[in-house]
């Protein structure tokens, strides 16, 4: 993985965290995935260890859960 991936579901907590992450590590270093809109990426996020969103999967594969917006079960609905 060459970029970090930031997964979120579009809630206010997620959007705020997205802005902070992009400002901290730079837009060119992170792919932002709105799994509420791109549900095909949910399985990928879960495989990476995402249990709740917002979450950042670092370039070296570590999953960092940031605050708490929604569980993956809530996102899957």
N, C-alpha and C positions, 0 to 999 in steps of 0.2 A: 504494500500500500504506500503510495507516495504522498498522499494528502490525508489530513484528518477528515473525518466525516461527522458533521453535526446533524443529529436527527431531532426533529421536533414535530409537533402536531398543530401548531398555529395558535395555541392559547397565549394569553398575554405574558405568562411566565416564560414560555418558549421564545416568543418574539424578542423579549427583553434580553434573554440569555444569548440569542443569536447575534444581536447587535454587539454585545460585549465580547463574544468569542471572535467575531470577525474583526473587531477593533484590536483585540489582543494579539491574534496570530496572523492576521492579514487575510484578505479575501482570496488571494491566490494560493493560500495554504490550506484552505478548508472548502469542502464541498458541503453545501447545505441541502438537506433532504427533508422536505415537508411530507411526512408519511401520512398525514391526513389527506393530502391531495394525491400522493403517489403511493397508493396502498401496495403496489407490487414490491416495494422495498421493505415491507414489514418483516418478512422472513429473513432477509439479509441482516436487518438490525438485530433481530433476536439471535441469529447465529453468531453475531459479533459480541453478544452478551448484554445487549440493551434490555433492561427490565422496566424502565420508565423513561419518559421524555420530559424535559430535554436531556440529551446525552451526547457526549463527544467521544468518538472512537478515534484515538490518536493514530498517527502515521505508523507507529510500531505495534498497533493492535490492542492497546489498553483501552478499556471502556470506562469513561468517567461520567457518573451521573451527576447532573447539575440541578440543584434545587429539586423540586418535585412539581411537575405539571400534571402528568397523567401516567397511569400504568399502561403497559402494552396491552393488557386485557381491555382497558377502557378504550384505547385507540382502535383495537380490532372490532369493538362494539358488538 
